[in-house]
Amino acid sequence: AMYVRVQRLWNTILFRLRWKMGRNNRTALLIVALCAILLIGYLLLVPGDSGTRSKKAVLEASGSDFSLRGKRFRILSGAMHYFRIVPDYWEHRLMKLKAAGLNTVETYMPWNLHEPVPGRFDFSGMLDVVEYVRLAQRLGLHVIVRPGPYICAEWDMGGLPAWLLHDPAMRVRSMYEPYLVAVERYFRQVFKLLVPLQASSGGPIVAFQIENEFTHYVNATSKEGKRYLNHLYKLMRSLGVVELLFTSDGQYSMKNAASLLPKDVLITVNFQKHAEAAIDSVRAAQPDKPAVVMEFWTGWFDHWGQPHEVGLTASQFETAVDAILRRGASINLYMFHGGTNFGFMNGANVVDGEYQPTVTSYDYNAPLSEAGDTTPKYTALKHLLQERVPEFLSPSLPPVPADLQKMDYGEAHMTLYIPITSTLPYLPFHEADLPMPMESLPVNENSGQAYGFVLYRTLVPSSAKEVSITQLKDLGLAMVNSKPVKRLSGISKQSFMLSDVHSETGQSVLDIIVENCGRVNYGGTVIQDRKGILGAVMVDGEVQKNWKIYSLEFKMQFLQSMESGGGNWFRTSAGLSPSTIGPALFQGSFVIQDEPCDTFADMEGWERGVLFINGANLGRYSSKGPQRTLYVPAPVLKKGVNKVMIFELFFPRKSYSITFRNSPLLFMDDTTT
């Protein structure tokens, strides 16, 4: 990418000359002038990618309509994220999208999963975006890709990798040089895969998004913000992108959005209500281009401990979509199918100053449910498309695929447990004078810990009375000699007393286990959301030093070592009181006689933790609701014995069992339990 190489070289030259500018201005200016001449010559003499330069976008945005290969075209799209759906079900979901009458599928790309540690990339399995795009093409669909680097998406840190925060000076979504270096490294890998899949090269990709809702960010309208967006624009073009580029922002940000990038970049609008006003706003800001609703929010998402969100009823959904189609706008339904925040990938929001993590289900009350079932919104959408825009529909739509079978597999009993403190010999740890955030730990090739839990251990005098913590994120539990003494929250400062739990040896073991409940994915300045103990820990007014810090990431290798007999496991029994166990791993199994079907794990009675089946992390559960069941897709299961493991932070169910149902419970009447 010639532009990027030249810019980086120029920035380096200026940086190295700064010290000279104060000592010998004339000499420095002469050197700068000479470098400028050399760089201009480089620009003129070094050829670009002539193959890419000779191509042009297949989807053209000029006037009030799109043109696709010379024919009038309307984008009728649905959002489906490949990384929220098991690959075995990609075709089933895409066929339902096509059968509804849509002609395009849109997806984000999660940088944090594709580059889990710096320089190591993963585009396999559930992350095989190339196969997802090719499958869409085989089914006759166009594709819109939103590669980030920031995606929001109710995804941890908006898709930005947590290892960026290993740098204490990091400024994401800015012109901060280490951030730009990381973005370029990632984009090189992304576009090496996707450029050959552009429509201009015979593929299905007709458009790419630049960044995401940037006008909502703190430095959006600053000079640096504009430079940052234009840097991404030039970087994408230099890496071979020739298809349509666009941005997406809220309806009250259209004027700002139009001022940030070159005129060939299409601006699009995101909203849920007041369709006419929103479409008017985007047309006023860019009157010479087609109006596109890049995110029509079909429903909404839930937060733990908050009431269930509907977003729109089926009737309200139908009215809004009808208004959009009547106004001649293109539409992308966000979401058409939400899927699941498997693992630790849920994001979070700060609402009126309160941290609120997103639940595991991303059902979104969308036209397709979390499990891919059609809903009344799907029926309404199919009818509206046939009635309002028949000229843009395929003359023969395929039949709607049947919903997949769901099964009730009954109870699975957790027959074994091991206290989490007994697993520490199997975990990486770091010795430090003071606690530190998980992102600062020298693990994962010295890039920090991204997800899961972190346990801080130290020795305190048995006579100690009070412990104070300056700041902790997000949720925790303090234990003395493996006995729980205090639940901890993310408030700025908290204290607790030590009593009746001291050791006769003169010292007691103080453990503080902290859960990263999901990084904030949206907002002005809160994207850089470090987790763990962020401040000092005081014992009787003195700073406590000498800590061992354990990374509890629940990676497959750790789970397998535990499952194969690692550690000292105990048997659960009816007479065993859950209050005596503390944070622990529980292990059990259940048997499937025939080919597996989808099911839902009912976590009623368990308080807070994570569910694993056959090594797959199916996500978090919480008794605070509103979500009670976790979706278990059939490809995770197998005929015969299926192994279950649960990490419970507080109290397990008294019967030490979970129940597998044939239908979900995504919201409870009482969210205070």
Secondary structure, DSSP 8 states (H G I E B T S, - for coil): -HHHHHHHHHHHHHHHHHHHHTT-HHHHHHHHHHHHHHHHHHHHHS---HHHHT---SEEEETTEEEETTEEE--EEEEE-GGGS-GGGHHHHHHHHHHTT--EEEEE--HHHHSSBTTB---SGGG-HHHHHHHHHHTT-EEEEE--S---TTBGGGG--GGGGGSTT--SSS--HHHHHHHHHHHHHHHHHHGGGBGGGTSSEEEEE-SSSGGGSTTTTSHHHHHHHHHHHHHHHHTT--SEEEEEEEGGGHHHHHTTS-TTSEEEEEESS-HHHHHHHHHHH-TTS--EEEEEE-S---BTTS-----S-HHHHHHHHHHHHHTT-EEEEEEEE--B--TT-B-EEEETTEEEEB-SB--TT-SB-TTS-B-HHHHHHHHHHHHH-GGGS-SS---------B---EEEEEEEEEEGGGGGGGS-EEEESS--BGGGSS-TTTT---SSEEEEEEEEETT--EEEES-EESEEEEEETTEEEEEE-SSS-EEEE--S---TTSEEEEEEEEE----B-SSSS-SS---EE-S-EEETTEE---EEEEEE---HHHHHHHHTT-S--EE--TT--GGGT-SEEEEEEEEE-SS--BEEEE-TT--EEEEEETTEEEEEEETT-S--EEEE-GGG--SEEEEEEEEESS---TT-EEEEESS-----S-TT-
